[in-house]
């Protein structure tokens, strides 16, 4: 009888212990790709991390590497078995970077790859060199480019307008995605005007001329530069309906906007050089490649 009394007295304590463990333990059975991303990059260690790993992802980086960072998540795309999540990482000094988490679902959602724009360090060095360039040296470069007849000078720097474009362009390439999106929203009317002119040019050429990428608006380059756009192409993704507005980048690591009026003509997010694609509405998208 005494044993039974002790057992009955312990039952409430056992229930309280179980409830406490349940409420203080992070969700170990995430049901969505966003849940998995937040679990892996959350503040708590994940002993069963292997359950949520596949492909190239080997468990690092994870939340233990980002303890002092502020994270923001955005689902860019989610299909039955594939998903892409943008994770913005802001460090303790306020510097930010956008990462792209490609997720795959088999028995559960798993993290397959972690990508970001490459070669940003070299672009940051270029930007700092331009920003710190003495006016006298800058004037010398501009004069040399204006007087050059043999193609030896820096042709992209023939005026102060070119100088300001280069700085603005590099800053935008290196900016957080939200800043790049805001640049588009702030100038949407001008982008639509540029897009309409590009579409007229595509129509005049005919689709048979777009078997390979074609540079557009060659005679109106300043219109693109006013929006910090370096180049405009049609047919770059093997589809004449896809107009590419390149902000810039280095080698294959590019940032820009796409105009694709029919979603069925979008490049394959999971089987192309794209590492992200963000819907801006009205057929417009922001993209990055690497």
PyMOL commands that set and color helices and strands:
alter all, ss='L'
color gray80, all
select helices_A, chain A and resi 2-24+33-40+49-52+63-66+120-131+135-147+160-174+177-186+188-205+207-209+218-225+263-265
alter helices_A, ss='H'
color red, helices_A
select strands_A, chain A and resi 70-78+82-90+96-105+109-115+214-215+231-234+243-250+253-259+274-281+284-289
alter strands_A, ss='S'
color yellow, strands_A
deselect
rebuild
show_as cartoon
